[in-house]
Amino acid sequence: MSLISSISGVRGIIGTSLTPDVLVRYAAAFAEYCGRRPIVIGRDGRVTGKPIGNIVSSTLLSAGCDVVALGVCPTPTIQIAVEQLKCAGGISITASHNPIEWNGLKFLANSGMFLNKDQHERLQSILRSGSPGFVPWNKLGRHRTDDSFLQKHVEEVLKIPYINLRTVRKRRFKVVVDCVNASAGAVIPDLLKAFGCTVLEMNCDVSGVFAHTPEPLPENLTALRRRVRRERADLGMAVDPDGDRLVLIDEEGKPFGEEYTIVQAVKFVLQHEARKNKKPLSPVVVNLSTTRAVEDVAGPFGVRVIRTPVGEINVAAKMKEAGSIIGGEGSGGVILSTVHLGRDALVGIGITLQHLAEFGGPLSELRRTLPEYVMTKHRIESDSRDVPSLLARLAKRYAGKGIVNTDDGIRIDFERSWVHLRPSNTEPIIRIISEGPDETQARSLAEEIMREAAT
């Protein structure tokens, strides 16, 4: 497997594609990109994170940057630190939901947000130049550790204006939480305890040895689902290794649906905003592959939903531009601008607990108050295809039959269903996501599009 470089950073398999020389090149280029000013670093807890952190830190120091090392912490914690410390940038040492043999670097701008397209291209230009410089001994950067930001992150969540700790603590929720032995294990149990929850920890030892495939999909969470039922817990929670995605399990051990983490968050925030605001509410921003249930819950509040290309930075940047309060992605990523403009599982947890406390019933009943759709996901090989021509042909074929959006591949919206085709940034495939009121309609739409793509 070759090194994967995209707008969100670089990742690869340790010792194969992600080697020390690669790490030095990227870290040195980022130091130059940041003007050799202070940079925050943190890691998601993988067993390879510490040696990678040492290489990255030493490179940054040798390039003249001061380094603030947070240790093991979620990516959103690093984002908050960059913003609060007013640093020139940040590096999260993580491969997100990839397996244990992977690791990587995610780069953050001085805003605490991921690099946008132009910023990414500037970093790539420095990399291509092949000549980022190092400084003499008397101009080396200074290194300091700061382990305070996990607690500061908790405090930022507790300060969310919609949260009433007394209300949540009265419910005395029993929560089973699976942190896959990665960064969130260092903070999420403490957050839940601050909310007065009885916390049953699973895989929270931050050893970096994943207890199961780390992507928080239902098929990887069977042990969590069983434990929720066995313990008669109120809900289960799972996150990915770098703590930006939140997936919920209801009291019956059934998946709430990763798409519905953002749906319930949007509904909750809009309810609160509508109570205190007489003026029109700001738009909600999600990506083109997120469930249309977001439009359904936003509609009664007269709120417009803006859709962006897939990628956290695209959603966050549009939220900033539109003055949005709430947005995110259907992979379990909740963005609340009052905390910071990035996906954050801790923010999602705070909103979920408050929402459930105010709702008064179990999580399964809360789920039934939300619009019901079924999503299917497929892929086709793109190696031998003229992808731009294929997308143009589909756009022409469906013009007038549905609403066509070509901002990121092609998305076609029909009255109660939609389909999104987009070339992968990391694999020679085209991803095909379809959604409808039931599985038959969703699958039928995907199959129709795949037949069209094959002709």
C-alpha positions as CSV (number, residue, x, y, z in Angstrom):
1,M,0.0,0.0,0.0
2,S,1.5,3.3,-1.0
3,L,1.5,6.5,1.0
4,I,-1.8,8.3,1.0
5,S,-1.6,12.1,0.8
6,S,-4.8,14.1,0.8
7,I,-6.2,17.5,1.9
8,S,-6.5,16.1,5.5
9,G,-2.9,15.0,5.7
10,V,-0.7,12.0,5.1
11,R,-1.1,8.4,6.3
12,G,0.5,5.0,5.5
13,I,1.6,1.7,6.9
14,I,4.4,2.0,9.4
15,G,7.7,0.8,8.1
16,T,6.4,0.3,4.6
17,S,5.1,3.6,3.3
18,L,5.2,5.8,6.4
19,T,8.9,5.8,7.2
20,P,11.0,8.2,9.3
21,D,12.3,10.1,6.2
22,V,8.7,10.7,5.1
23,L,7.8,12.0,8.6
24,V,10.8,14.3,8.6
25,R,10.0,15.7,5.1
26,Y,6.4,16.5,6.0
27,A,7.2,17.9,9.5
28,A,10.0,20.1,8.1
29,A,7.7,21.4,5.3
30,F,4.9,22.1,7.8
31,A,7.4,24.0,10.0
32,E,8.2,26.2,7.0
33,Y,4.5,26.6,6.2
34,C,4.0,27.8,9.7
35,G,6.8,30.4,9.5
36,R,8.8,28.5,12.1
37,R,6.4,29.7,14.8
38,P,4.9,27.5,17.6
39,I,3.1,24.3,16.7
40,V,0.9,22.1,18.9
41,I,1.2,18.3,18.5
42,G,-0.8,15.4,20.0
43,R,-1.3,11.7,19.2
44,D,-4.2,9.3,19.2
45,G,-2.6,6.6,21.4
46,R,-1.5,4.1,18.8
47,V,1.6,2.1,19.8
48,T,3.5,3.8,17.0
49,G,2.4,7.3,18.1
50,K,5.2,8.0,20.6
51,P,8.2,7.3,18.3
52,I,6.4,9.2,15.5
53,G,5.8,12.1,17.9
54,N,9.5,12.1,18.8
55,I,10.5,12.3,15.2
56,V,8.0,15.0,14.4
57,S,8.8,17.0,17.5
58,S,12.6,16.8,16.9
59,T,12.1,17.9,13.3
60,L,10.0,20.9,14.3
61,L,12.5,21.9,16.9
62,S,15.4,21.6,14.4
63,A,13.4,23.8,12.0
64,G,13.2,26.5,14.7
65,C,9.6,25.9,15.9
66,D,8.6,25.9,19.5
67,V,6.5,22.7,20.2
68,V,3.7,22.3,22.6
69,A,3.2,18.6,23.2
70,L,-0.2,17.5,24.5
71,G,0.5,13.8,24.6
72,V,-2.3,11.4,24.0
73,C,-5.5,13.2,23.2
74,P,-8.3,13.4,20.6
75,T,-7.8,15.4,17.4
76,P,-10.5,18.0,18.5
77,T,-8.5,18.6,21.7
78,I,-5.5,19.6,19.6
79,Q,-7.8,21.9,17.5
80,I,-9.0,23.6,20.7
81,A,-5.4,24.0,21.9
82,V,-4.2,25.5,18.6
83,E,-7.0,28.1,18.8
84,Q,-6.6,28.9,22.5
85,L,-2.8,29.1,22.5
86,K,-2.9,31.1,19.2
87,C,-0.3,28.8,17.7
88,A,0.7,28.8,14.0
89,G,-0.6,25.3,13.5
90,G,-1.0,21.8,14.8
91,I,-0.3,18.2,14.0
92,S,-2.5,15.3,15.1
93,I,-0.6,12.1,14.9
94,T,-3.3,9.7,13.9
95,A,-4.6,7.4,11.1
96,S,-8.2,8.0,12.3
97,H,-10.2,4.8,11.9
98,N,-7.5,2.9,10.0
99,P,-6.2,-0.4,11.4
100,I,-3.4,-0.5,14.0
101,E,-0.5,-0.9,11.4
102,W,-1.4,2.5,10.0
103,N,-0.5,6.0,11.3
104,G,-0.3,9.5,9.9
105,L,-0.2,13.2,10.3
106,K,-3.2,15.6,10.2
107,F,-2.3,19.2,9.7
108,L,-4.2,22.1,11.3
109,A,-4.0,25.8,10.4
110,N,-3.7,28.6,12.9
111,S,-7.5,28.7,13.1
112,G,-7.6,25.2,14.6
113,M,-9.3,24.0,11.5
114,F,-7.8,21.6,8.9
115,L,-5.9,23.1,6.0
116,N,-8.2,24.2,3.2
117,K,-7.5,23.5,-0.5
118,D,-5.3,26.6,-1.0
119,Q,-3.4,26.0,2.3
120,H,-2.9,22.3,1.4
121,E,-1.5,23.3,-2.0
122,R,0.9,25.7,-0.4
123,L,2.2,22.9,1.9
124,Q,2.5,20.6,-1.1
125,S,4.5,23.3,-2.9
126,I,6.9,23.4,0.0
127,L,7.2,19.6,-0.1
128,R,7.8,19.6,-3.8
129,S,10.6,22.2,-3.5
130,G,12.5,19.6,-1.4
131,S,14.4,22.2,0.5
132,P,12.9,23.1,3.8
133,G,15.7,24.4,6.0
134,F,16.9,23.7,9.5
135,V,18.3,26.2,11.9
136,P,21.7,26.4,13.8
137,W,22.1,25.2,17.4
138,N,21.4,28.6,18.9
139,K,18.0,29.0,17.1
140,L,16.4,25.7,17.9
141,G,12.8,25.7,19.1
142,R,11.8,25.0,22.6
143,H,9.8,22.0,23.7
144,R,7.2,22.0,26.5
145,T,4.5,19.6,27.5
146,D,0.9,20.6,28.4
147,D,-1.5,18.0,29.7
148,S,-4.1,20.5,30.7
149,F,-6.1,20.5,27.5
150,L,-8.1,17.3,28.2
151,Q,-9.7,19.0,31.2
152,K,-10.1,22.2,29.2
153,H,-11.9,20.3,26.5
154,V,-14.3,18.9,29.1
155,E,-14.9,22.4,30.5
156,E,-15.6,23.7,27.0
157,V,-18.3,21.0,26.6
158,L,-19.8,21.7,30.0
159,K,-20.0,25.4,29.0
160,I,-22.2,24.7,25.9
161,P,-25.1,27.1,26.4
162,Y,-27.8,24.4,25.9
163,I,-26.4,22.2,28.7
164,N,-28.0,22.1,32.1
165,L,-25.9,19.8,34.3
166,R,-28.6,19.5,37.0
167,T,-31.1,18.2,34.4
168,V,-28.7,15.6,33.1
169,R,-27.4,14.5,36.5
170,K,-31.0,13.9,37.6
171,R,-31.3,11.1,35.0
172,R,-28.3,9.2,36.4
173,F,-27.6,7.7,33.0
174,K,-25.8,4.4,33.0
175,V,-23.5,4.5,29.9
176,V,-21.2,1.8,28.4
177,V,-18.4,3.5,26.5
178,D,-16.0,1.9,24.0
179,C,-12.9,4.0,23.3
180,V,-11.1,1.3,21.3
181,N,-8.1,1.7,23.7
182,A,-7.2,5.0,22.0
183,S,-7.1,8.7,22.8
184,A,-10.7,9.2,23.9
185,G,-10.2,6.8,26.7
186,A,-8.1,9.5,28.4
187,V,-11.0,12.0,28.5
188,I,-14.5,10.6,27.7
189,P,-15.0,8.6,31.0
190,D,-14.2,11.8,32.9
191,L,-16.6,13.8,30.8
192,L,-19.4,11.3,31.4
193,K,-18.7,11.3,35.2
194,A,-19.0,15.1,35.1
195,F,-22.5,14.6,33.7
196,G,-23.3,12.4,36.7
197,C,-23.3,9.2,34.6
198,T,-22.4,5.7,35.9
199,V,-19.7,4.8,33.5
200,L,-18.9,1.3,32.4
201,E,-15.6,1.4,30.5
202,M,-14.7,-0.8,27.6
203,N,-11.4,-0.6,25.9
204,C,-10.5,2.7,27.6
205,D,-6.9,1.8,28.7
206,V,-5.2,4.0,26.0
207,S,-2.8,1.2,25.3
208,G,-3.1,1.8,21.5
209,V,-3.8,-1.9,21.0
210,F,-7.2,-1.9,19.4
211,A,-9.6,-4.4,20.8
212,H,-11.5,-4.7,17.5
213,T,-11.5,-3.1,14.1
214,P,-11.4,0.6,15.0
215,E,-14.0,2.1,12.7
216,P,-17.2,2.4,14.9
217,L,-19.5,0.5,12.6
218,P,-22.2,-1.8,13.9
219,E,-20.4,-4.9,12.8
220,N,-17.4,-3.9,14.9
221,L,-19.4,-3.1,18.0
222,T,-21.0,-6.4,18.8
223,A,-19.3,-6.6,22.2
224,L,-20.5,-3.1,23.1
225,R,-24.1,-3.9,22.0
226,R,-24.1,-7.1,24.1
227,R,-22.8,-5.3,27.2
228,V,-25.4,-2.6,26.9
229,R,-28.1,-5.2,27.1
230,R,-26.4,-7.3,29.8
231,E,-25.8,-4.2,32.1
232,R,-29.3,-2.8,31.3
233,A,-27.5,0.5,30.5
234,D,-29.4,3.5,29.2
235,L,-27.1,3.7,26.1
236,G,-23.8,2.8,24.6
237,M,-21.2,5.1,23.0
238,A,-18.3,4.3,20.7
239,V,-15.7,6.6,19.1
240,D,-12.9,6.2,16.6
241,P,-9.2,6.3,17.7
242,D,-8.8,10.1,17.4
243,G,-12.2,11.0,19.0
244,D,-14.0,13.0,16.4
245,R,-16.8,10.6,15.5
246,L,-19.5,9.5,17.9
247,V,-21.7,6.4,17.4
248,L,-24.6,5.6,19.7
249,I,-26.2,2.3,20.8
250,D,-29.7,2.4,22.3
251,E,-30.8,0.6,25.5
252,E,-31.9,-2.4,23.5
253,G,-28.4,-2.8,22.1
254,K,-29.5,-1.6,18.7
255,P,-27.4,0.9,16.6
256,F,-28.9,4.4,16.7
257,G,-27.3,4.9,13.3
258,E,-24.1,6.9,12.7
259,E,-26.0,9.2,10.3
260,Y,-28.5,10.0,13.1
261,T,-25.9,11.3,15.6
262,I,-25.9,14.6,13.6
263,V,-29.7,14.5,12.9
264,Q,-30.6,14.4,16.6
265,A,-27.9,17.1,17.3
266,V,-29.3,19.4,14.7
267,K,-32.9,18.9,16.0
268,F,-31.8,19.6,19.6
269,V,-29.8,22.7,18.8
270,L,-32.5,24.2,16.5
271,Q,-35.1,23.6,19.2
272,H,-33.0,25.6,21.7
273,E,-32.1,28.3,19.2
274,A,-35.7,28.8,18.2
275,R,-36.8,29.3,21.8
276,K,-34.4,32.2,22.4
277,N,-34.3,33.8,18.9
278,K,-37.0,35.7,17.2
279,K,-34.8,36.4,14.1
280,P,-34.3,33.7,11.4
281,L,-31.9,31.0,12.4
282,S,-28.5,30.5,10.7
283,P,-28.2,27.6,8.1
284,V,-27.2,24.1,9.0
285,V,-24.2,22.8,7.0
286,V,-23.6,19.1,6.2
287,N,-21.8,17.3,3.4
288,L,-23.4,15.9,0.2
289,S,-23.2,12.3,1.5
290,T,-25.2,13.0,4.7
291,T,-28.7,11.8,5.2
292,R,-31.6,14.0,4.0
293,A,-33.2,13.5,7.5
294,V,-31.2,16.7,8.3
295,E,-33.4,18.7,5.9
296,D,-36.5,17.1,7.5
297,V,-35.7,18.2,11.0
298,A,-34.5,21.6,9.9
299,G,-37.5,22.4,7.8
300,P,-40.0,23.0,10.6
301,F,-37.7,25.7,11.9
302,G,-37.5,27.4,8.5
303,V,-33.8,26.7,8.5
304,R,-31.8,26.2,5.2
305,V,-29.5,23.3,4.9
306,I,-26.3,23.9,2.9
307,R,-24.4,20.9,1.5
308,T,-20.7,20.9,0.8
309,P,-18.2,18.5,-0.7
310,V,-17.2,15.6,1.6
311,G,-14.5,16.5,4.1
312,E,-14.5,18.2,7.5
313,I,-12.7,21.3,6.3
314,N,-15.4,21.9,3.6
315,V,-18.2,21.7,6.2
316,A,-16.3,23.8,8.8
317,A,-15.3,26.5,6.3
318,K,-18.8,26.9,5.0
319,M,-20.1,27.0,8.6
320,K,-17.7,29.9,9.3
321,E,-18.8,31.7,6.2
322,A,-22.5,31.2,6.8
323,G,-22.3,32.0,10.5
324,S,-23.7,28.5,11.3
325,I,-24.1,27.2,14.8
326,I,-24.5,23.5,14.1
327,G,-23.3,21.2,11.3
328,G,-21.3,18.1,10.7
329,E,-21.1,14.9,8.8
330,G,-23.1,11.7,8.7
331,S,-20.2,9.6,9.9
332,G,-21.0,10.6,13.5
333,G,-19.3,13.9,13.3
334,V,-20.9,16.8,15.2
335,I,-19.6,20.4,14.8
336,L,-20.8,23.1,17.2
337,S,-19.2,26.4,16.4
338,T,-19.6,27.8,19.9
339,V,-16.9,25.2,21.0
340,H,-14.8,25.0,17.8
341,L,-15.1,24.4,14.1
342,G,-14.3,20.8,14.0
343,R,-15.9,17.4,14.4
344,D,-15.9,16.5,18.1
345,A,-17.2,13.3,19.8
346,L,-17.2,15.1,23.2
347,V,-19.5,17.8,21.9
348,G,-21.7,15.1,20.5
349,I,-21.8,13.4,23.9
350,G,-22.8,16.6,25.7
351,I,-25.6,17.3,23.2
352,T,-26.8,13.7,23.2
353,L,-27.0,13.5,27.0
354,Q,-28.8,16.8,27.3
355,H,-31.2,15.9,24.5
356,L,-32.0,12.6,26.1
357,A,-32.5,14.1,29.5
358,E,-34.9,16.7,28.2
359,F,-36.7,14.1,26.0
360,G,-37.5,12.0,29.1
361,G,-37.7,8.7,27.4
362,P,-35.2,6.0,26.3
363,L,-32.9,6.5,23.4
364,S,-34.9,4.0,21.2
365,E,-38.0,6.2,21.6
366,L,-36.0,9.3,20.8
367,R,-34.8,7.6,17.6
368,R,-38.4,7.0,16.6
369,T,-39.1,10.7,16.7
370,L,-36.6,11.2,13.9
371,P,-37.3,10.8,10.1
372,E,-36.7,7.3,8.9
373,Y,-34.5,6.6,5.9
374,V,-32.3,3.7,4.8
375,M,-28.8,4.3,3.2
376,T,-26.9,1.9,1.1
377,K,-23.2,2.2,0.1
378,H,-21.5,0.6,-2.9
379,R,-18.3,1.0,-4.9
380,I,-17.2,0.4,-8.5
381,E,-13.7,0.3,-9.8
382,S,-12.6,3.5,-11.6
383,D,-9.1,2.5,-13.0
384,S,-10.2,2.0,-16.6
385,R,-13.0,4.6,-16.6
386,D,-13.1,8.2,-17.9
387,V,-14.6,9.4,-14.7
388,P,-15.3,13.1,-15.7
389,S,-17.1,11.8,-18.9
390,L,-19.1,9.4,-16.8
391,L,-20.2,12.1,-14.4
392,A,-21.1,14.5,-17.2
393,R,-23.1,11.8,-18.9
394,L,-25.1,11.1,-15.7
395,A,-25.7,14.8,-15.1
396,K,-27.1,15.1,-18.6
397,R,-29.1,11.9,-18.3
398,Y,-30.9,13.0,-15.1
399,A,-31.2,16.7,-15.8
400,G,-34.9,17.4,-15.4
401,K,-35.6,14.2,-13.6
402,G,-34.0,15.3,-10.3
403,I,-32.0,18.1,-8.8
404,V,-28.4,17.6,-9.9
405,N,-25.4,18.8,-7.9
406,T,-21.9,18.5,-9.3
407,D,-19.9,20.1,-6.5
408,D,-18.3,16.8,-5.5
409,G,-18.8,14.1,-8.1
410,I,-22.6,14.1,-8.8
411,R,-25.5,14.0,-6.4
412,I,-29.0,13.6,-7.8
413,D,-32.0,14.4,-5.5
414,F,-35.5,13.0,-6.2
415,E,-38.7,13.6,-4.2
416,R,-37.9,11.2,-1.4
417,S,-34.5,9.7,-2.3
418,W,-31.1,10.6,-3.6
419,V,-27.8,9.1,-4.9
420,H,-24.3,10.5,-4.7
421,L,-21.4,9.3,-6.8
422,R,-17.9,10.6,-6.0
423,P,-14.4,9.4,-6.9
424,S,-12.5,8.4,-3.8
425,N,-9.5,10.5,-2.7
426,T,-7.6,7.5,-1.5
427,E,-8.5,4.5,-3.7
428,P,-9.2,3.9,-7.5
429,I,-12.9,3.6,-6.9
430,I,-16.1,5.5,-7.2
431,R,-18.2,5.5,-4.1
432,I,-22.0,5.3,-4.6
433,I,-24.3,6.2,-1.7
434,S,-28.0,6.1,-2.1
435,E,-30.8,6.8,0.4
436,G,-34.5,6.3,0.4
437,P,-37.5,5.7,2.7
438,D,-36.8,2.0,2.7
439,E,-34.0,-0.4,1.7
440,T,-35.8,-1.5,-1.5
441,Q,-36.0,2.0,-2.9
442,A,-32.4,2.9,-1.8
443,R,-30.9,-0.2,-3.3
444,S,-33.0,0.0,-6.4
445,L,-31.7,3.6,-7.0
446,A,-28.1,2.5,-6.5
447,E,-28.5,-0.4,-8.9
448,E,-30.1,1.9,-11.5
449,I,-27.1,4.3,-11.3
450,M,-24.6,1.4,-11.4
451,R,-26.3,0.1,-14.6
452,E,-26.1,3.6,-16.1
453,A,-22.4,3.8,-15.1
454,A,-21.7,0.5,-16.7
455,T,-23.1,1.4,-20.2
